[in-house]
Amino acid sequence: MQLPIEQFALLCCGFFVVAALYSSVGFGGGSSYLALLTLFLGSFFAIRSIALICNLVVVSGSTYLYFKNGHAKLKDFLPFIITSIPLAFLGASFRLKENIFFIILGISLILSATFLVLQTFNWAKSVPETKKYPGYLSYFLGAGIGFLSGLVGIGGGIFLAPILNHLRWDKAIKIAALASFFILVNSVSGLMGLVTSDSLFLPWLETLCLGIAVLLGGQLGIRISLKRLSANGIKRVTALLVLIVGIRVLLVNGFGVL
């Protein structure tokens, strides 16, 4: 990845901001890393690889804090993880044609933006209690979202969290903890899938710089509360940006319309 220094500096700043915003609301930022990288890179191998690495860096800190503070219990998360790990690995191991990858990526970004906005609505405000669902639902959701996350290079939490909030699966804090852990394990599994399919492409110097940017941004977002913009405001602004880039990726990179 050979970018002019000013463009690369802009990309690093963008990654820092994305990591700070997403970590403050419980996500890793994978969808926005993909969105930013498609503006600067043409190699979808590099796009998937870098996004997964940066996702992994951000959610590692978030997951640690959730478990440390008692918001996460492994036994409650296992049904989602058992099916998501192999399916994320399988999705990442697919060597897609470039235009097919960008079509899937564009659609995924548009869906990400939609789900991110949906999560800003408190569907359970009038009925705050949680609901019980058949055990197979957790396995099914884990498998489907895990496969998609592996295909495009995101952790999948941005899809899982709003679905579970809408279903009132559990308390919001526990869903956020699950989403963070879900992103973590799927990012690791996705990376392993890229390695085995010989699709992992990491320009090491640039990846290191972007990794440091998201590490600093993620730690900042986790530890401070943003006072001028609510969590819902952050999600809506981010969703708008992801939606715009998703439409561009779908039309330009996927279908070659423009």
LINQUI-V368804 format. One record per backbone hydrogen bond with DSSP energy under -1.0 kcal/mol. NH is the residue of the N-H (numbers start at 1). CO is the residue of the C=O. If there is no record, write none. Layout:
BEGIN
nh=NH co=CO
nh=NH co=CO
END
This chain:
BEGIN
nh=8 co=4
nh=9 co=5
nh=10 co=6
nh=11 co=7
nh=12 co=8
nh=13 co=9
nh=14 co=10
nh=15 co=11
nh=16 co=12
nh=17 co=13
nh=18 co=14
nh=19 co=15
nh=20 co=16
nh=21 co=17
nh=22 co=18
nh=23 co=19
nh=24 co=20
nh=25 co=22
nh=27 co=22
nh=33 co=29
nh=34 co=30
nh=35 co=31
nh=36 co=32
nh=37 co=33
nh=38 co=34
nh=39 co=36
nh=41 co=37
nh=47 co=43
nh=48 co=44
nh=49 co=45
nh=50 co=46
nh=51 co=47
nh=52 co=48
nh=53 co=49
nh=54 co=50
nh=55 co=51
nh=56 co=52
nh=57 co=53
nh=58 co=54
nh=59 co=55
nh=60 co=56
nh=62 co=58
nh=63 co=59
nh=64 co=60
nh=65 co=61
nh=66 co=62
nh=67 co=63
nh=68 co=64
nh=69 co=65
nh=70 co=67
nh=71 co=66
nh=76 co=73
nh=78 co=74
nh=81 co=77
nh=82 co=78
nh=84 co=80
nh=85 co=81
nh=87 co=83
nh=88 co=84
nh=89 co=85
nh=90 co=86
nh=91 co=87
nh=92 co=88
nh=93 co=89
nh=96 co=94
nh=101 co=97
nh=102 co=98
nh=103 co=99
nh=104 co=100
nh=105 co=101
nh=106 co=102
nh=107 co=103
nh=108 co=104
nh=109 co=105
nh=110 co=106
nh=111 co=107
nh=112 co=108
nh=113 co=109
nh=114 co=110
nh=115 co=111
nh=116 co=112
nh=117 co=113
nh=118 co=114
nh=119 co=115
nh=120 co=117
nh=121 co=118
nh=123 co=121
nh=125 co=122
nh=131 co=168
nh=137 co=134
nh=140 co=136
nh=141 co=137
nh=142 co=138
nh=143 co=139
nh=144 co=140
nh=145 co=141
nh=146 co=142
nh=147 co=143
nh=148 co=144
nh=149 co=145
nh=150 co=146
nh=151 co=147
nh=152 co=148
nh=153 co=149
nh=154 co=149
nh=159 co=156
nh=160 co=156
nh=161 co=157
nh=163 co=159
nh=164 co=160
nh=165 co=161
nh=166 co=162
nh=167 co=163
nh=169 co=164
nh=175 co=171
nh=176 co=172
nh=177 co=173
nh=178 co=174
nh=179 co=175
nh=180 co=176
nh=181 co=177
nh=182 co=178
nh=183 co=179
nh=184 co=180
nh=185 co=181
nh=186 co=182
nh=187 co=183
nh=188 co=184
nh=189 co=185
nh=190 co=186
nh=191 co=187
nh=192 co=188
nh=193 co=189
nh=194 co=190
nh=195 co=191
nh=196 co=192
nh=197 co=193
nh=198 co=195
nh=199 co=194
nh=200 co=194
nh=207 co=203
nh=208 co=204
nh=209 co=205
nh=210 co=206
nh=211 co=207
nh=212 co=208
nh=213 co=209
nh=214 co=210
nh=215 co=211
nh=216 co=212
nh=217 co=213
nh=218 co=214
nh=219 co=215
nh=220 co=216
nh=221 co=217
nh=222 co=218
nh=223 co=219
nh=224 co=220
nh=234 co=230
nh=235 co=231
nh=236 co=232
nh=237 co=233
nh=238 co=234
nh=239 co=235
nh=240 co=236
nh=241 co=237
nh=242 co=238
nh=243 co=239
nh=244 co=240
nh=245 co=241
nh=246 co=242
nh=247 co=243
nh=248 co=244
nh=249 co=245
nh=250 co=246
nh=251 co=247
nh=252 co=248
nh=254 co=249
nh=255 co=250
nh=257 co=251
END
